[in-house]
Amino acid sequence: MAGPIEQKAGAATLATFAATQIVWAIFTFWPAANDAVSTDNQLQLTAILATVLTAAAGYYAKHTHRPDLVPAPPAAPATPPNAATTPAPPA
C-alpha cells in the first residue's frame, strides 16, 4: 500500500537535513566560526540544532488526514475500582 508521505514525517526529515547543511556551511565558509568553535563542539552544535529544528518542524507541520482509519470507540465511564466489592455499612 503506497500512499503519500505524511506531512509531519516529511517536515521533520527536511528540517534535520537543513540543520546539518546550515551548520556545515557556517563552519566551511565562515573561517572565524570554524576557528572559534572546536571540532567536538561543532558536532554537538549540529546535534542540538538538528534536534530543535526537527522537533519544531514535526510539531508545527499539518496533520495528514487518514480516512482509512476508523474512529476510536467511546470510552466506558470510569467506576471506582472497589465500587462493587465494598460491603454496605452496618445499620
PDB file of N, CA, C and O in Angstrom, chain B, residues numbered from 101:
ATOM      1  N   MET B 101       0.842  -1.162   0.000  1.00  0.00           N
ATOM      2  CA  MET B 101       0.000   0.000   0.000  1.00  0.00           C
ATOM      3  C   MET B 101       0.894   1.233   0.000  1.00  0.00           C
ATOM      4  O   MET B 101       1.476   1.583   1.027  1.00  0.00           O
ATOM      5  N   ALA B 102       0.999   1.872  -1.119  1.00  0.00           N
ATOM      6  CA  ALA B 102       1.809   3.088  -1.226  1.00  0.00           C
ATOM      7  C   ALA B 102       0.892   4.297  -1.184  1.00  0.00           C
ATOM      8  O   ALA B 102      -0.106   4.370  -1.902  1.00  0.00           O
ATOM      9  N   GLY B 103       1.241   5.215  -0.353  1.00  0.00           N
ATOM     10  CA  GLY B 103       0.457   6.432  -0.232  1.00  0.00           C
ATOM     11  C   GLY B 103       1.380   7.616  -0.091  1.00  0.00           C
ATOM     12  O   GLY B 103       2.601   7.469  -0.140  1.00  0.00           O
ATOM     13  N   PRO B 104       0.816   8.765   0.080  1.00  0.00           N
ATOM     14  CA  PRO B 104       1.660   9.944   0.234  1.00  0.00           C
ATOM     15  C   PRO B 104       2.420   9.911   1.568  1.00  0.00           C
ATOM     16  O   PRO B 104       1.961   9.318   2.544  1.00  0.00           O
ATOM     17  N   ILE B 105       3.565  10.547   1.584  1.00  0.00           N
ATOM     18  CA  ILE B 105       4.332  10.654   2.823  1.00  0.00           C
ATOM     19  C   ILE B 105       3.611  11.644   3.728  1.00  0.00           C
ATOM     20  O   ILE B 105       3.194  12.715   3.287  1.00  0.00           O
ATOM     21  N   GLU B 106       3.470  11.282   4.978  1.00  0.00           N
ATOM     22  CA  GLU B 106       2.775  12.165   5.900  1.00  0.00           C
ATOM     23  C   GLU B 106       3.575  13.441   6.086  1.00  0.00           C
ATOM     24  O   GLU B 106       4.805  13.420   6.088  1.00  0.00           O
ATOM     25  N   GLN B 107       2.867  14.551   6.243  1.00  0.00           N
ATOM     26  CA  GLN B 107       3.499  15.860   6.287  1.00  0.00           C
ATOM     27  C   GLN B 107       4.416  16.021   7.487  1.00  0.00           C
ATOM     28  O   GLN B 107       5.467  16.653   7.373  1.00  0.00           O
ATOM     29  N   LYS B 108       4.050  15.474   8.618  1.00  0.00           N
ATOM     30  CA  LYS B 108       4.890  15.607   9.807  1.00  0.00           C
ATOM     31  C   LYS B 108       6.220  14.871   9.624  1.00  0.00           C
ATOM     32  O   LYS B 108       7.269  15.380  10.017  1.00  0.00           O
ATOM     33  N   ALA B 109       6.179  13.695   9.040  1.00  0.00           N
ATOM     34  CA  ALA B 109       7.417  12.949   8.809  1.00  0.00           C
ATOM     35  C   ALA B 109       8.293  13.641   7.774  1.00  0.00           C
ATOM     36  O   ALA B 109       9.512  13.697   7.934  1.00  0.00           O
ATOM     37  N   GLY B 110       7.699  14.159   6.737  1.00  0.00           N
ATOM     38  CA  GLY B 110       8.465  14.862   5.710  1.00  0.00           C
ATOM     39  C   GLY B 110       9.074  16.149   6.226  1.00  0.00           C
ATOM     40  O   GLY B 110      10.221  16.463   5.909  1.00  0.00           O
ATOM     41  N   ALA B 111       8.326  16.894   7.014  1.00  0.00           N
ATOM     42  CA  ALA B 111       8.837  18.156   7.558  1.00  0.00           C
ATOM     43  C   ALA B 111       9.990  17.907   8.527  1.00  0.00           C
ATOM     44  O   ALA B 111      10.979  18.641   8.513  1.00  0.00           O
ATOM     45  N   ALA B 112       9.874  16.897   9.352  1.00  0.00           N
ATOM     46  CA  ALA B 112      10.934  16.597  10.313  1.00  0.00           C
ATOM     47  C   ALA B 112      12.205  16.146   9.594  1.00  0.00           C
ATOM     48  O   ALA B 112      13.305  16.543   9.978  1.00  0.00           O
ATOM     49  N   THR B 113      12.066  15.331   8.569  1.00  0.00           N
ATOM     50  CA  THR B 113      13.231  14.877   7.810  1.00  0.00           C
ATOM     51  C   THR B 113      13.913  16.038   7.103  1.00  0.00           C
ATOM     52  O   THR B 113      15.140  16.141   7.113  1.00  0.00           O
ATOM     53  N   LEU B 114      13.139  16.897   6.500  1.00  0.00           N
ATOM     54  CA  LEU B 114      13.698  18.060   5.811  1.00  0.00           C
ATOM     55  C   LEU B 114      14.388  18.993   6.805  1.00  0.00           C
ATOM     56  O   LEU B 114      15.443  19.545   6.490  1.00  0.00           O
ATOM     57  N   ALA B 115      13.826  19.178   7.977  1.00  0.00           N
ATOM     58  CA  ALA B 115      14.440  20.043   8.989  1.00  0.00           C
ATOM     59  C   ALA B 115      15.773  19.484   9.467  1.00  0.00           C
ATOM     60  O   ALA B 115      16.718  20.240   9.690  1.00  0.00           O
ATOM     61  N   THR B 116      15.855  18.170   9.626  1.00  0.00           N
ATOM     62  CA  THR B 116      17.119  17.552  10.027  1.00  0.00           C
ATOM     63  C   THR B 116      18.187  17.773   8.966  1.00  0.00           C
ATOM     64  O   THR B 116      19.319  18.136   9.288  1.00  0.00           O
ATOM     65  N   PHE B 117      17.834  17.556   7.707  1.00  0.00           N
ATOM     66  CA  PHE B 117      18.779  17.768   6.621  1.00  0.00           C
ATOM     67  C   PHE B 117      19.210  19.230   6.553  1.00  0.00           C
ATOM     68  O   PHE B 117      20.394  19.523   6.389  1.00  0.00           O
ATOM     69  N   ALA B 118      18.253  20.143   6.679  1.00  0.00           N
ATOM     70  CA  ALA B 118      18.568  21.569   6.608  1.00  0.00           C
ATOM     71  C   ALA B 118      19.492  21.981   7.752  1.00  0.00           C
ATOM     72  O   ALA B 118      20.422  22.759   7.540  1.00  0.00           O
ATOM     73  N   ALA B 119      19.254  21.480   8.946  1.00  0.00           N
ATOM     74  CA  ALA B 119      20.088  21.836  10.095  1.00  0.00           C
ATOM     75  C   ALA B 119      21.535  21.400   9.887  1.00  0.00           C
ATOM     76  O   ALA B 119      22.463  22.162  10.158  1.00  0.00           O
ATOM     77  N   THR B 120      21.723  20.181   9.408  1.00  0.00           N
ATOM     78  CA  THR B 120      23.093  19.706   9.200  1.00  0.00           C
ATOM     79  C   THR B 120      23.783  20.500   8.099  1.00  0.00           C
ATOM     80  O   THR B 120      24.975  20.789   8.208  1.00  0.00           O
ATOM     81  N   GLN B 121      23.067  20.855   7.051  1.00  0.00           N
ATOM     82  CA  GLN B 121      23.673  21.626   5.963  1.00  0.00           C
ATOM     83  C   GLN B 121      23.981  23.057   6.385  1.00  0.00           C
ATOM     84  O   GLN B 121      24.983  23.627   5.953  1.00  0.00           O
ATOM     85  N   ILE B 122      23.130  23.643   7.223  1.00  0.00           N
ATOM     86  CA  ILE B 122      23.374  25.004   7.714  1.00  0.00           C
ATOM     87  C   ILE B 122      24.652  25.039   8.551  1.00  0.00           C
ATOM     88  O   ILE B 122      25.504  25.906   8.356  1.00  0.00           O
ATOM     89  N   VAL B 123      24.780  24.103   9.471  1.00  0.00           N
ATOM     90  CA  VAL B 123      25.971  24.075  10.323  1.00  0.00           C
ATOM     91  C   VAL B 123      27.214  23.791   9.486  1.00  0.00           C
ATOM     92  O   VAL B 123      28.255  24.412   9.701  1.00  0.00           O
ATOM     93  N   TRP B 124      27.122  22.869   8.545  1.00  0.00           N
ATOM     94  CA  TRP B 124      28.257  22.585   7.671  1.00  0.00           C
ATOM     95  C   TRP B 124      28.669  23.832   6.895  1.00  0.00           C
ATOM     96  O   TRP B 124      29.859  24.133   6.807  1.00  0.00           O
ATOM     97  N   ALA B 125      27.718  24.552   6.336  1.00  0.00           N
ATOM     98  CA  ALA B 125      28.030  25.747   5.550  1.00  0.00           C
ATOM     99  C   ALA B 125      28.658  26.832   6.426  1.00  0.00           C
ATOM    100  O   ALA B 125      29.595  27.505   5.996  1.00  0.00           O
ATOM    101  N   ILE B 126      28.156  27.006   7.640  1.00  0.00           N
ATOM    102  CA  ILE B 126      28.721  28.020   8.535  1.00  0.00           C
ATOM    103  C   ILE B 126      30.187  27.727   8.823  1.00  0.00           C
ATOM    104  O   ILE B 126      31.034  28.616   8.731  1.00  0.00           O
ATOM    105  N   PHE B 127      30.481  26.490   9.170  1.00  0.00           N
ATOM    106  CA  PHE B 127      31.854  26.159   9.547  1.00  0.00           C
ATOM    107  C   PHE B 127      32.765  25.970   8.334  1.00  0.00           C
ATOM    108  O   PHE B 127      33.987  25.999   8.483  1.00  0.00           O
ATOM    109  N   THR B 128      32.213  25.780   7.161  1.00  0.00           N
ATOM    110  CA  THR B 128      33.041  25.643   5.966  1.00  0.00           C
ATOM    111  C   THR B 128      33.360  27.000   5.347  1.00  0.00           C
ATOM    112  O   THR B 128      34.502  27.247   4.959  1.00  0.00           O
ATOM    113  N   PHE B 129      32.382  27.868   5.252  1.00  0.00           N
ATOM    114  CA  PHE B 129      32.560  29.118   4.519  1.00  0.00           C
ATOM    115  C   PHE B 129      32.793  30.337   5.407  1.00  0.00           C
ATOM    116  O   PHE B 129      33.025  31.429   4.888  1.00  0.00           O
ATOM    117  N   TRP B 130      32.739  30.185   6.714  1.00  0.00           N
ATOM    118  CA  TRP B 130      32.977  31.299   7.620  1.00  0.00           C
ATOM    119  C   TRP B 130      34.151  30.912   8.522  1.00  0.00           C
ATOM    120  O   TRP B 130      33.957  30.284   9.563  1.00  0.00           O
ATOM    121  N   PRO B 131      35.365  31.288   8.124  1.00  0.00           N
ATOM    122  CA  PRO B 131      36.560  30.853   8.867  1.00  0.00           C
ATOM    123  C   PRO B 131      36.573  31.277  10.328  1.00  0.00           C
ATOM    124  O   PRO B 131      37.101  30.551  11.170  1.00  0.00           O
ATOM    125  N   ALA B 132      36.008  32.429  10.647  1.00  0.00           N
ATOM    126  CA  ALA B 132      36.003  32.876  12.044  1.00  0.00           C
ATOM    127  C   ALA B 132      35.204  31.918  12.923  1.00  0.00           C
ATOM    128  O   ALA B 132      35.589  31.659  14.064  1.00  0.00           O
ATOM    129  N   ALA B 133      34.103  31.393  12.406  1.00  0.00           N
ATOM    130  CA  ALA B 133      33.302  30.435  13.176  1.00  0.00           C
ATOM    131  C   ALA B 133      34.057  29.123  13.344  1.00  0.00           C
ATOM    132  O   ALA B 133      34.014  28.508  14.409  1.00  0.00           O
ATOM    133  N   ASN B 134      34.739  28.702  12.304  1.00  0.00           N
ATOM    134  CA  ASN B 134      35.494  27.455  12.362  1.00  0.00           C
ATOM    135  C   ASN B 134      36.632  27.557  13.368  1.00  0.00           C
ATOM    136  O   ASN B 134      36.921  26.591  14.073  1.00  0.00           O
ATOM    137  N   ASP B 135      37.289  28.727  13.444  1.00  0.00           N
ATOM    138  CA  ASP B 135      38.387  28.905  14.383  1.00  0.00           C
ATOM    139  C   ASP B 135      37.886  29.072  15.821  1.00  0.00           C
ATOM    140  O   ASP B 135      38.594  28.705  16.759  1.00  0.00           O
ATOM    141  N   ALA B 136      36.703  29.607  16.007  1.00  0.00           N
ATOM    142  CA  ALA B 136      36.194  29.904  17.337  1.00  0.00           C
ATOM    143  C   ALA B 136      35.607  28.697  18.050  1.00  0.00           C
ATOM    144  O   ALA B 136      35.541  28.678  19.279  1.00  0.00           O
ATOM    145  N   VAL B 137      35.181  27.691  17.299  1.00  0.00           N
ATOM    146  CA  VAL B 137      34.494  26.537  17.895  1.00  0.00           C
ATOM    147  C   VAL B 137      35.308  25.279  17.598  1.00  0.00           C
ATOM    148  O   VAL B 137      35.695  25.032  16.456  1.00  0.00           O
ATOM    149  N   SER B 138      35.561  24.486  18.645  1.00  0.00           N
ATOM    150  CA  SER B 138      36.332  23.252  18.452  1.00  0.00           C
ATOM    151  C   SER B 138      35.510  22.226  17.654  1.00  0.00           C
ATOM    152  O   SER B 138      34.293  22.350  17.517  1.00  0.00           O
ATOM    153  N   THR B 139      36.198  21.233  17.145  1.00  0.00           N
ATOM    154  CA  THR B 139      35.538  20.204  16.333  1.00  0.00           C
ATOM    155  C   THR B 139      34.477  19.446  17.138  1.00  0.00           C
ATOM    156  O   THR B 139      33.396  19.153  16.628  1.00  0.00           O
ATOM    157  N   ASP B 140      34.790  19.135  18.387  1.00  0.00           N
ATOM    158  CA  ASP B 140      33.812  18.430  19.228  1.00  0.00           C
ATOM    159  C   ASP B 140      32.560  19.271  19.431  1.00  0.00           C
ATOM    160  O   ASP B 140      31.442  18.758  19.370  1.00  0.00           O
ATOM    161  N   ASN B 141      32.748  20.547  19.669  1.00  0.00           N
ATOM    162  CA  ASN B 141      31.589  21.417  19.865  1.00  0.00           C
ATOM    163  C   ASN B 141      30.827  21.658  18.571  1.00  0.00           C
ATOM    164  O   ASN B 141      29.620  21.897  18.607  1.00  0.00           O
ATOM    165  N   GLN B 142      31.498  21.600  17.436  1.00  0.00           N
ATOM    166  CA  GLN B 142      30.793  21.709  16.151  1.00  0.00           C
ATOM    167  C   GLN B 142      29.837  20.545  15.977  1.00  0.00           C
ATOM    168  O   GLN B 142      28.711  20.727  15.513  1.00  0.00           O
ATOM    169  N   LEU B 143      30.273  19.358  16.344  1.00  0.00           N
ATOM    170  CA  LEU B 143      29.401  18.177  16.244  1.00  0.00           C
ATOM    171  C   LEU B 143      28.226  18.283  17.213  1.00  0.00           C
ATOM    172  O   LEU B 143      27.102  17.914  16.873  1.00  0.00           O
ATOM    173  N   GLN B 144      28.483  18.782  18.408  1.00  0.00           N
ATOM    174  CA  GLN B 144      27.400  18.948  19.374  1.00  0.00           C
ATOM    175  C   GLN B 144      26.410  20.013  18.911  1.00  0.00           C
ATOM    176  O   GLN B 144      25.201  19.865  19.091  1.00  0.00           O
ATOM    177  N   LEU B 145      26.925  21.081  18.317  1.00  0.00           N
ATOM    178  CA  LEU B 145      26.047  22.125  17.794  1.00  0.00           C
ATOM    179  C   LEU B 145      25.145  21.570  16.688  1.00  0.00           C
ATOM    180  O   LEU B 145      23.962  21.901  16.614  1.00  0.00           O
ATOM    181  N   THR B 146      25.715  20.731  15.843  1.00  0.00           N
ATOM    182  CA  THR B 146      24.922  20.106  14.786  1.00  0.00           C
ATOM    183  C   THR B 146      23.806  19.254  15.379  1.00  0.00           C
ATOM    184  O   THR B 146      22.663  19.322  14.926  1.00  0.00           O
ATOM    185  N   ALA B 147      24.129  18.462  16.381  1.00  0.00           N
ATOM    186  CA  ALA B 147      23.117  17.592  17.000  1.00  0.00           C
ATOM    187  C   ALA B 147      22.031  18.406  17.697  1.00  0.00           C
ATOM    188  O   ALA B 147      20.847  18.086  17.589  1.00  0.00           O
ATOM    189  N   ILE B 148      22.429  19.450  18.407  1.00  0.00           N
ATOM    190  CA  ILE B 148      21.449  20.271  19.127  1.00  0.00           C
ATOM    191  C   ILE B 148      20.537  20.997  18.154  1.00  0.00           C
ATOM    192  O   ILE B 148      19.317  20.988  18.319  1.00  0.00           O
ATOM    193  N   LEU B 149      21.121  21.629  17.138  1.00  0.00           N
ATOM    194  CA  LEU B 149      20.311  22.367  16.164  1.00  0.00           C
ATOM    195  C   LEU B 149      19.367  21.420  15.411  1.00  0.00           C
ATOM    196  O   LEU B 149      18.202  21.750  15.192  1.00  0.00           O
ATOM    197  N   ALA B 150      19.866  20.253  15.020  1.00  0.00           N
ATOM    198  CA  ALA B 150      19.017  19.290  14.311  1.00  0.00           C
ATOM    199  C   ALA B 150      17.869  18.812  15.189  1.00  0.00           C
ATOM    200  O   ALA B 150      16.747  18.655  14.709  1.00  0.00           O
ATOM    201  N   THR B 151      18.138  18.580  16.464  1.00  0.00           N
ATOM    202  CA  THR B 151      17.082  18.133  17.380  1.00  0.00           C
ATOM    203  C   THR B 151      16.002  19.188  17.545  1.00  0.00           C
ATOM    204  O   THR B 151      14.811  18.881  17.485  1.00  0.00           O
ATOM    205  N   VAL B 152      16.416  20.425  17.752  1.00  0.00           N
ATOM    206  CA  VAL B 152      15.445  21.509  17.959  1.00  0.00           C
ATOM    207  C   VAL B 152      14.616  21.753  16.698  1.00  0.00           C
ATOM    208  O   VAL B 152      13.393  21.865  16.771  1.00  0.00           O
ATOM    209  N   LEU B 153      15.278  21.834  15.545  1.00  0.00           N
ATOM    210  CA  LEU B 153      14.539  22.085  14.302  1.00  0.00           C
ATOM    211  C   LEU B 153      13.630  20.918  13.929  1.00  0.00           C
ATOM    212  O   LEU B 153      12.530  21.133  13.420  1.00  0.00           O
ATOM    213  N   THR B 154      14.069  19.698  14.174  1.00  0.00           N
ATOM    214  CA  THR B 154      13.241  18.532  13.870  1.00  0.00           C
ATOM    215  C   THR B 154      11.997  18.501  14.749  1.00  0.00           C
ATOM    216  O   THR B 154      10.898  18.230  14.267  1.00  0.00           O
ATOM    217  N   ALA B 155      12.172  18.777  16.032  1.00  0.00           N
ATOM    218  CA  ALA B 155      11.018  18.797  16.939  1.00  0.00           C
ATOM    219  C   ALA B 155      10.039  19.902  16.551  1.00  0.00           C
ATOM    220  O   ALA B 155       8.828  19.683  16.538  1.00  0.00           O
ATOM    221  N   ALA B 156      10.557  21.081  16.238  1.00  0.00           N
ATOM    222  CA  ALA B 156       9.680  22.195  15.868  1.00  0.00           C
ATOM    223  C   ALA B 156       8.952  21.915  14.561  1.00  0.00           C
ATOM    224  O   ALA B 156       7.759  22.193  14.442  1.00  0.00           O
ATOM    225  N   ALA B 157       9.660  21.369  13.584  1.00  0.00           N
ATOM    226  CA  ALA B 157       9.024  21.072  12.293  1.00  0.00           C
ATOM    227  C   ALA B 157       7.944  20.004  12.449  1.00  0.00           C
ATOM    228  O   ALA B 157       6.863  20.128  11.873  1.00  0.00           O
ATOM    229  N   GLY B 158       8.225  18.966  13.216  1.00  0.00           N
ATOM    230  CA  GLY B 158       7.228  17.928  13.443  1.00  0.00           C
ATOM    231  C   GLY B 158       6.020  18.432  14.207  1.00  0.00           C
ATOM    232  O   GLY B 158       4.898  17.983  13.972  1.00  0.00           O
ATOM    233  N   TYR B 159       6.245  19.363  15.120  1.00  0.00           N
ATOM    234  CA  TYR B 159       5.145  19.898  15.927  1.00  0.00           C
ATOM    235  C   TYR B 159       4.257  20.830  15.106  1.00  0.00           C
ATOM    236  O   TYR B 159       3.032  20.767  15.206  1.00  0.00           O
ATOM    237  N   TYR B 160       4.865  21.690  14.297  1.00  0.00           N
ATOM    238  CA  TYR B 160       4.097  22.706  13.576  1.00  0.00           C
ATOM    239  C   TYR B 160       3.578  22.256  12.208  1.00  0.00           C
ATOM    240  O   TYR B 160       2.760  22.950  11.605  1.00  0.00           O
ATOM    241  N   ALA B 161       4.035  21.120  11.716  1.00  0.00           N
ATOM    242  CA  ALA B 161       3.535  20.632  10.418  1.00  0.00           C
ATOM    243  C   ALA B 161       2.079  20.197  10.552  1.00  0.00           C
ATOM    244  O   ALA B 161       1.648  19.723  11.604  1.00  0.00           O
ATOM    245  N   LYS B 162       1.336  20.368   9.469  1.00  0.00           N
ATOM    246  CA  LYS B 162      -0.071  19.972   9.493  1.00  0.00           C
ATOM    247  C   LYS B 162      -0.189  18.457   9.588  1.00  0.00           C
ATOM    248  O   LYS B 162       0.650  17.719   9.072  1.00  0.00           O
ATOM    249  N   HIS B 163      -1.229  18.017  10.247  1.00  0.00           N
ATOM    250  CA  HIS B 163      -1.502  16.589  10.374  1.00  0.00           C
ATOM    251  C   HIS B 163      -2.086  16.059   9.067  1.00  0.00           C
ATOM    252  O   HIS B 163      -2.958  16.695   8.475  1.00  0.00           O
ATOM    253  N   THR B 164      -1.618  14.913   8.619  1.00  0.00           N
ATOM    254  CA  THR B 164      -2.138  14.291   7.412  1.00  0.00           C
ATOM    255  C   THR B 164      -3.406  13.515   7.757  1.00  0.00           C
ATOM    256  O   THR B 164      -3.394  12.650   8.633  1.00  0.00           O
ATOM    257  N   HIS B 165      -4.491  13.828   7.067  1.00  0.00           N
ATOM    258  CA  HIS B 165      -5.755  13.139   7.310  1.00  0.00           C
ATOM    259  C   HIS B 165      -5.657  11.699   6.831  1.00  0.00           C
ATOM    260  O   HIS B 165      -5.177  11.442   5.727  1.00  0.00           O
ATOM    261  N   ARG B 166      -6.106  10.767   7.647  1.00  0.00           N
ATOM    262  CA  ARG B 166      -6.075   9.343   7.309  1.00  0.00           C
ATOM    263  C   ARG B 166      -7.500   8.811   7.279  1.00  0.00           C
ATOM    264  O   ARG B 166      -8.002   8.354   8.306  1.00  0.00           O
ATOM    265  N   PRO B 167      -8.174   8.857   6.114  1.00  0.00           N
ATOM    266  CA  PRO B 167      -9.558   8.394   6.061  1.00  0.00           C
ATOM    267  C   PRO B 167      -9.697   6.881   6.219  1.00  0.00           C
ATOM    268  O   PRO B 167     -10.796   6.390   6.477  1.00  0.00           O
ATOM    269  N   ASP B 168      -8.595   6.133   6.067  1.00  0.00           N
ATOM    270  CA  ASP B 168      -8.692   4.682   6.182  1.00  0.00           C
ATOM    271  C   ASP B 168      -8.732   4.207   7.634  1.00  0.00           C
ATOM    272  O   ASP B 168      -9.000   3.031   7.884  1.00  0.00           O
ATOM    273  N   LEU B 169      -8.473   5.085   8.588  1.00  0.00           N
ATOM    274  CA  LEU B 169      -8.518   4.696   9.996  1.00  0.00           C
ATOM    275  C   LEU B 169      -9.925   4.921  10.548  1.00  0.00           C
ATOM    276  O   LEU B 169     -10.531   5.968  10.318  1.00  0.00           O
ATOM    277  N   VAL B 170     -10.435   3.935  11.271  1.00  0.00           N
ATOM    278  CA  VAL B 170     -11.757   4.078  11.875  1.00  0.00           C
ATOM    279  C   VAL B 170     -11.615   4.847  13.185  1.00  0.00           C
ATOM    280  O   VAL B 170     -10.594   4.726  13.862  1.00  0.00           O
ATOM    281  N   PRO B 171     -12.612   5.626  13.546  1.00  0.00           N
ATOM    282  CA  PRO B 171     -12.514   6.360  14.812  1.00  0.00           C
ATOM    283  C   PRO B 171     -12.525   5.413  16.010  1.00  0.00           C
ATOM    284  O   PRO B 171     -13.091   4.322  15.946  1.00  0.00           O
ATOM    285  N   ALA B 172     -11.911   5.830  17.067  1.00  0.00           N
ATOM    286  CA  ALA B 172     -11.857   5.023  18.287  1.00  0.00           C
ATOM    287  C   ALA B 172     -13.236   4.968  18.927  1.00  0.00           C
ATOM    288  O   ALA B 172     -13.969   5.957  18.901  1.00  0.00           O
ATOM    289  N   PRO B 173     -13.601   3.822  19.503  1.00  0.00           N
ATOM    290  CA  PRO B 173     -14.907   3.745  20.188  1.00  0.00           C
ATOM    291  C   PRO B 173     -14.884   4.619  21.436  1.00  0.00           C
ATOM    292  O   PRO B 173     -13.818   4.865  22.000  1.00  0.00           O
ATOM    293  N   PRO B 174     -16.052   5.091  21.871  1.00  0.00           N
ATOM    294  CA  PRO B 174     -16.075   5.924  23.073  1.00  0.00           C
ATOM    295  C   PRO B 174     -15.634   5.128  24.300  1.00  0.00           C
ATOM    296  O   PRO B 174     -15.877   3.925  24.397  1.00  0.00           O
ATOM    297  N   ALA B 175     -15.001   5.800  25.206  1.00  0.00           N
ATOM    298  CA  ALA B 175     -14.501   5.148  26.422  1.00  0.00           C
ATOM    299  C   ALA B 175     -15.660   4.839  27.366  1.00  0.00           C
ATOM    300  O   ALA B 175     -16.647   5.572  27.421  1.00  0.00           O
ATOM    301  N   ALA B 176     -15.523   3.758  28.096  1.00  0.00           N
ATOM    302  CA  ALA B 176     -16.534   3.389  29.092  1.00  0.00           C
ATOM    303  C   ALA B 176     -16.434   4.346  30.270  1.00  0.00           C
ATOM    304  O   ALA B 176     -15.346   4.840  30.567  1.00  0.00           O
ATOM    305  N   PRO B 177     -17.547   4.619  30.949  1.00  0.00           N
ATOM    306  CA  PRO B 177     -17.485   5.517  32.108  1.00  0.00           C
ATOM    307  C   PRO B 177     -16.599   4.923  33.198  1.00  0.00           C
ATOM    308  O   PRO B 177     -16.596   3.715  33.436  1.00  0.00           O
ATOM    309  N   ALA B 178     -15.871   5.783  33.836  1.00  0.00           N
ATOM    310  CA  ALA B 178     -14.952   5.333  34.887  1.00  0.00           C
ATOM    311  C   ALA B 178     -15.730   5.009  36.161  1.00  0.00           C
ATOM    312  O   ALA B 178     -16.599   5.772  36.582  1.00  0.00           O
ATOM    313  N   THR B 179     -15.409   3.878  36.762  1.00  0.00           N
ATOM    314  CA  THR B 179     -16.001   3.499  38.052  1.00  0.00           C
ATOM    315  C   THR B 179     -14.855   3.264  39.026  1.00  0.00           C
ATOM    316  O   THR B 179     -13.784   2.812  38.623  1.00  0.00           O
ATOM    317  N   PRO B 180     -15.067   3.562  40.280  1.00  0.00           N
ATOM    318  CA  PRO B 180     -14.006   3.302  41.265  1.00  0.00           C
ATOM    319  C   PRO B 180     -13.677   1.807  41.292  1.00  0.00           C
ATOM    320  O   PRO B 180     -14.576   0.982  41.126  1.00  0.00           O
ATOM    321  N   PRO B 181     -12.418   1.445  41.494  1.00  0.00           N
ATOM    322  CA  PRO B 181     -12.042   0.032  41.438  1.00  0.00           C
ATOM    323  C   PRO B 181     -12.711  -0.820  42.520  1.00  0.00           C
ATOM    324  O   PRO B 181     -12.903  -2.017  42.307  1.00  0.00           O
ATOM    325  N   ASN B 182     -13.061  -0.263  43.639  1.00  0.00           N
ATOM    326  CA  ASN B 182     -13.652  -1.059  44.716  1.00  0.00           C
ATOM    327  C   ASN B 182     -15.161  -0.797  44.868  1.00  0.00           C
ATOM    328  O   ASN B 182     -15.716  -1.090  45.927  1.00  0.00           O
ATOM    329  N   ALA B 183     -15.821  -0.270  43.875  1.00  0.00           N
ATOM    330  CA  ALA B 183     -17.230   0.080  43.983  1.00  0.00           C
ATOM    331  C   ALA B 183     -18.103  -1.163  44.173  1.00  0.00           C
ATOM    332  O   ALA B 183     -19.047  -1.135  44.962  1.00  0.00           O
ATOM    333  N   ALA B 184     -17.802  -2.250  43.462  1.00  0.00           N
ATOM    334  CA  ALA B 184     -18.658  -3.434  43.528  1.00  0.00           C
ATOM    335  C   ALA B 184     -18.308  -4.321  44.713  1.00  0.00           C
ATOM    336  O   ALA B 184     -19.140  -5.143  45.097  1.00  0.00           O
ATOM    337  N   THR B 185     -17.143  -4.210  45.310  1.00  0.00           N
ATOM    338  CA  THR B 185     -16.721  -5.131  46.362  1.00  0.00           C
ATOM    339  C   THR B 185     -16.835  -4.533  47.743  1.00  0.00           C
ATOM    340  O   THR B 185     -16.611  -5.249  48.720  1.00  0.00           O
ATOM    341  N   THR B 186     -17.165  -3.283  47.882  1.00  0.00           N
ATOM    342  CA  THR B 186     -17.263  -2.661  49.201  1.00  0.00           C
ATOM    343  C   THR B 186     -18.604  -3.042  49.834  1.00  0.00           C
ATOM    344  O   THR B 186     -19.656  -2.765  49.257  1.00  0.00           O
ATOM    345  N   PRO B 187     -18.581  -3.672  51.007  1.00  0.00           N
ATOM    346  CA  PRO B 187     -19.845  -4.030  51.660  1.00  0.00           C
ATOM    347  C   PRO B 187     -20.559  -2.780  52.201  1.00  0.00           C
ATOM    348  O   PRO B 187     -19.933  -1.757  52.477  1.00  0.00           O
ATOM    349  N   ALA B 188     -21.859  -2.893  52.338  1.00  0.00           N
ATOM    350  CA  ALA B 188     -22.640  -1.788  52.881  1.00  0.00           C
ATOM    351  C   ALA B 188     -22.331  -1.636  54.361  1.00  0.00           C
ATOM    352  O   ALA B 188     -22.085  -2.634  55.039  1.00  0.00           O
ATOM    353  N   PRO B 189     -22.337  -0.422  54.876  1.00  0.00           N
ATOM    354  CA  PRO B 189     -22.068  -0.245  56.311  1.00  0.00           C
ATOM    355  C   PRO B 189     -23.200  -0.832  57.159  1.00  0.00           C
ATOM    356  O   PRO B 189     -24.350  -0.861  56.720  1.00  0.00           O
ATOM    357  N   PRO B 190     -22.882  -1.300  58.371  1.00  0.00           N
ATOM    358  CA  PRO B 190     -23.940  -1.875  59.222  1.00  0.00           C
ATOM    359  C   PRO B 190     -24.941  -0.804  59.650  1.00  0.00           C
ATOM    360  O   PRO B 190     -24.585   0.363  59.816  1.00  0.00           O
ATOM    361  N   ALA B 191     -26.169  -1.208  59.821  1.00  0.00           N
ATOM    362  CA  ALA B 191     -27.238  -0.275  60.170  1.00  0.00           C
ATOM    363  C   ALA B 191     -27.303  -0.018  61.640  1.00  0.00           C
ATOM    364  O   ALA B 191     -28.153   0.748  62.095  1.00  0.00           O
TER     365      ALA B 191
END
